Amino acid sequence: MRAKIQAFGRFLSGMVMPNIGAFIAWGLITAFFIPTGWMPNEHLGKLVGPMIVYLLPLLIGYTGGKLVHGVRGGVVGAVATMGVVVGSDIPMFMGAMIMGPIGGYAIKKFDDAVQDRIPAGFEMLVNNFSAGIIGMIITLLAYMVIGPVVLGLNKFLAAGVQAIVNAGLLPLASLFIEPGKILFLNNAINHGILAPLGVEQVSQAGKSIFFLLETNPGPGLGVLLAYWLVGKGMAKQSAPGAIIIHFFGGIHEIYFPYVLMNPILILAVILGGATGVFTFVLLGAGLVATPSPGSIFAEIAMTPRGGYFPVLAGIALSAVVSFLVSSVLLKRFAAEEGDIYAAQDMVDKLKGKKAFHAVGQKSSVEKIVFACDGGMGSSAMGASVLRKKIQQAGLDVKVIHAAINEIPQDADIVISHKELTDRARVAAPDAEHISIEAFVNNPVYDQIVDRLKK
């Protein structure tokens, strides 16, 4: 069930994540040129409206259709998205996330039905007109029927969210966001749910608190600081490097294993996250676009003029609370456990025991894929570390990183976090799969290199 939820969340976020650069571009234009921006400019500010109303939803619709049926699906998905865009007076991100995949699915079913039935020489004619006709029909359907329904639902959800904000209950969102992040639903929560809400709020208020709810690096920073100062064994030794990668690099997945190592720490990140959200609400904090990755540098870059203190105060207080709670919990529950981890790690090294679990071991290896949920965070970091070690060993083995759903079929070895390995096996059933827990200072990298040498 968890793997299915992760897969669905990955599909939602997969429509947004490839377009994050466009969102950031729009956010920067907004931050600079709107009347309350850094460099108010009425002429350049005219870019803000068309980008949020047309460009961003169409990009999402195209990407959603492409996920279902390649470029043809993307084209029909973008055309279908236009039906909900034109029929609405608000940015139709929800409509784009619905119509894009519908358009891609419709053209996919048509292509499957007529495969090998098109007379020779008529392929281009059939392909072009089928996409055009199906796109027209779905666009009209979206404009006349689906658009008004989605618009009503969008306004209902927006009113509900605003009611929660007005009632001061937004900090309770941490009860769902923080555990969801630990289960590797962070991209689904941020890019699939909060980002569309945030963009719509920015169009009305110039900034949005929703961009801060999941991306706040404070709770994770507090946990890592606690491991560094009061932890034991390998977790303590690896914490400083993890802090740099998490806080400055913005790869939040780095601290998830530290919480999973001792699940009681979920209380620390929930309380830290709630403290941060309460501070954001109290001080009126907000960003102009999604900070991706969730680095402190990205947070600052997406902060509007005059809004630095509320944002930094929320991040700092959330880190402090998370650190204090984590420190108490580690002293109470994890002192002996830390010794066990350190001892077990030492035993494994002395015995030459594998620090990972491999399934379907390959005898010949030419390509290694490091996979994570989004394909841009922990997988990129892990691939970089392993690639350097393989190059230093003089081995001719290609190391790349990819999203779970986009693992190349010619991959010989796939490395992923143990929480994601089930999904990785489905995506690449013929590869050898290696499950890991820690992303930094992990002996698995050296053990893989030693194995490849032999």
Buried (B, 14 or more C-beta within 10 A) or exposed (E): EEBEBBBEBBBBBBBBBBBBEBBBBBBBBBBBBBEEBEEEBEEBBEBBEEBBBBBBBBBBBBBBBBBBBBEBBBBBBBBBBBBBBBBBEBBBBBBBBBBBBBBBBBBBEBBEEEEEEBEEEEEEEBBEEBBEEBBBEBBEBBBEEBBBEBBEEBEEBBEEBEEEBEEEEBBBBBEEBBBBBBBBBBBBBBBBBBBBBBBBBBBEEBBBBBBBBBBBBBBBBBBBBBBBEBBBBBBBBBBBBBBEBBBEBBBBBBBBBBBBBBEBBBBBBBBBBBBBBBBBBEBEBBBBBBBBBBBBEBBBBBBBEEBEEBBBBBBBBBBBBBBBBBBBBBEEEBEEBBEEBBEBBEEBEEEEEBBBEBEEEBEEBEBBBBBBBBBBBBBBBBBEBBBEBBEEEEEEBBBBBBBBBEBBEEBBBBBBBBBBBBBBBEBBEEBBBBBBBBBBBBBBBBBBBEEBEE
